[in-house]
Amino acid sequence: MHVIVTGGAGFLGARLIQKLLSEETVLEGQAVTRVTSIDLAPCPVADDRVESLTGDIADSGFIKSALIEEALAEDTGAVCHLAAVVSSQAEADFDLGMRVNLDATRTLLEACRAHSKRLRFLFASSLAVFGPGLSQSRSQPVPEAIGPQPRSSYGAQKAMGELLINDYSRRGFVDGRVCRLPTIVVRPGKPNQAASSFASSIIREPLSGIEAVCPVAGELPLWLSSPRAVVANLVHALALSGEPLGDWRTLNLPGITVTVNEMLDALERVAGPSARQLVRFEPDAAIDAIVASWPGGLDAARPLALGFQADADFDAIIHAYREDELTS
Ligand SMILES: NC(=O)c1ccc[n+]([C@@H]2O[C@H](COP(=O)([O-])OP(=O)(O)OC[C@H]3O[C@@H](n4cnc5c(N)ncnc54)[C@H](O)[C@@H]3O)[C@@H](O)[C@H]2O)c1
């Protein structure tokens, strides 16, 4: 079985490709034996079973040559659409966000629709589809049926993508799965242009003895997941048959509710008080306006019943980061 991954050079895309191949994930009774990455950058996964096509998914000419004429084949079973312009960047450049996050999603769906087989189509959506005023309380998670009311262009573009995938699935053009990802912590490497980038920085930098700045209040609850759990959940979403998903293909992936202060408590338990002291609070109204509009907890009962998983607690997330990224 062949799988196409847009954003295959990115943080999650590369990890998804590795996991699909290392575990020979089974889709519709067939193991995944080859993957095509489509991204602006070459896919870093060194594996003969990975083909890397580089180009801009917002360029319909590239999609035609790379996807329709080159990648889509008889044995293709799924397209995982992860390429995106992330939150702060989509807010700063409206036209770029629209081209990459919305227009390219529709172009990809049309390419899949024209394929001879009904393909599974996995879309990485985000908490940013929600709006302000939702419960931030752990004991009252936001119900699944709450509709999107985004307060950012990124959130609006993801919400429009969700609706497209649901409708293309309803019409039988693709077999869609929309995963609303929690904020992913701890992300290795350097800060990126996501508004939630600080959530990784305040753990990652102190673990390496470097200072970090927190732009939001310590009391703010965040809905979090480790990269390990998210990648496992993306693979699960892809491998599930469409039937138990029913008509509504959008899933709130499970996460855990943790306040910024609780994250720092866990950092202190794992790495000591000196690590915590490296984090200083410097409020940033622009970041706060975006991140504080996201719910701090979602009702994930349906995804949990479908076999998706959450991390045990925030200490476990830090330990997983150390095992996966800091030991070699
Ligand atoms: N990481 C998170 O916390 C998080 C949370 C919610 C949703 N998501 C979603 O998950 C997906 C993957 O996120 P990530 O953290 O791996 O992001 P990332 O920025 O690491 O990867 C995105 C990839 O998309 C590629 N890309 C961007 N524009 C492109 C274009 N025009 N043409 C081709 N490729 C292009 C980039 O080169 C990059 O490799 C995204 O859709 C993102 O919106 C991530």
PDBQT file of the ligand as one rigid body, heavy atoms in Angstrom, charges set to zero:
ROOT
HETATM    1  N1  LIG A 401       2.387  20.933  16.017  1.00  0.00    +0.000 N 
HETATM    2  C1  LIG A 401       1.246  21.300  16.576  1.00  0.00    +0.000 C 
HETATM    3  O1  LIG A 401       1.165  21.634  17.778  1.00  0.00    +0.000 OA
HETATM    4  C2  LIG A 401      -0.035  21.287  15.761  1.00  0.00    +0.000 A 
HETATM    5  C3  LIG A 401      -1.217  21.511  16.419  1.00  0.00    +0.000 A 
HETATM    6  C4  LIG A 401      -2.392  21.521  15.673  1.00  0.00    +0.000 A 
HETATM    7  C5  LIG A 401      -2.356  21.285  14.313  1.00  0.00    +0.000 A 
HETATM    8  N2  LIG A 401      -1.175  21.068  13.686  1.00  0.00    +0.000 N 
HETATM    9  C6  LIG A 401      -1.209  20.823  12.233  1.00  0.00    +0.000 C 
HETATM   10  O2  LIG A 401      -0.440  19.667  11.951  1.00  0.00    +0.000 OA
HETATM   11  C7  LIG A 401       0.179  19.790  10.666  1.00  0.00    +0.000 C 
HETATM   12  C8  LIG A 401       1.667  19.526  10.788  1.00  0.00    +0.000 C 
HETATM   13  O3  LIG A 401       2.218  20.434  11.738  1.00  0.00    +0.000 OA
HETATM   14  P1  LIG A 401       3.770  20.469  12.063  1.00  0.00    +0.000 P 
HETATM   15  O4  LIG A 401       3.889  20.834  13.484  1.00  0.00    +0.000 OA
HETATM   16  O5  LIG A 401       4.428  19.245  11.533  1.00  0.00    +0.000 OA
HETATM   17  O6  LIG A 401       4.199  21.732  11.172  1.00  0.00    +0.000 OA
HETATM   18  P2  LIG A 401       5.600  22.017  10.431  1.00  0.00    +0.000 P 
HETATM   19  O7  LIG A 401       5.615  23.485  10.194  1.00  0.00    +0.000 OA
HETATM   20  O8  LIG A 401       6.728  21.377  11.113  1.00  0.00    +0.000 OA
HETATM   21  O9  LIG A 401       5.395  21.249   9.045  1.00  0.00    +0.000 OA
HETATM   22  C9  LIG A 401       4.617  21.759   8.019  1.00  0.00    +0.000 C 
HETATM   23  C10 LIG A 401       5.270  21.384   6.706  1.00  0.00    +0.000 C 
HETATM   24  O10 LIG A 401       4.464  21.927   5.663  1.00  0.00    +0.000 OA
HETATM   25  C11 LIG A 401       5.335  22.354   4.653  1.00  0.00    +0.000 C 
HETATM   26  N3  LIG A 401       4.688  23.367   3.837  1.00  0.00    +0.000 N 
HETATM   27  C12 LIG A 401       4.265  24.594   4.246  1.00  0.00    +0.000 A 
HETATM   28  N4  LIG A 401       3.779  25.267   3.205  1.00  0.00    +0.000 NA
HETATM   29  C13 LIG A 401       3.896  24.455   2.132  1.00  0.00    +0.000 A 
HETATM   30  C14 LIG A 401       3.585  24.600   0.750  1.00  0.00    +0.000 A 
HETATM   31  N5  LIG A 401       3.058  25.729   0.274  1.00  0.00    +0.000 N 
HETATM   32  N6  LIG A 401       3.835  23.562  -0.078  1.00  0.00    +0.000 NA
HETATM   33  C15 LIG A 401       4.392  22.404   0.393  1.00  0.00    +0.000 A 
HETATM   34  N7  LIG A 401       4.717  22.224   1.682  1.00  0.00    +0.000 NA
HETATM   35  C16 LIG A 401       4.476  23.243   2.528  1.00  0.00    +0.000 A 
HETATM   36  C17 LIG A 401       6.542  22.934   5.374  1.00  0.00    +0.000 C 
HETATM   37  O11 LIG A 401       7.677  22.996   4.535  1.00  0.00    +0.000 OA
HETATM   38  C18 LIG A 401       6.687  21.973   6.539  1.00  0.00    +0.000 C 
HETATM   39  O12 LIG A 401       7.612  20.955   6.259  1.00  0.00    +0.000 OA
HETATM   40  C19 LIG A 401      -0.169  21.195  10.182  1.00  0.00    +0.000 C 
HETATM   41  O13 LIG A 401      -1.274  21.086   9.301  1.00  0.00    +0.000 OA
HETATM   42  C20 LIG A 401      -0.561  21.943  11.423  1.00  0.00    +0.000 C 
HETATM   43  O14 LIG A 401      -1.473  22.977  11.141  1.00  0.00    +0.000 OA
HETATM   44  C21 LIG A 401      -0.010  21.050  14.381  1.00  0.00    +0.000 A 
ENDROOT
TORSDOF 0
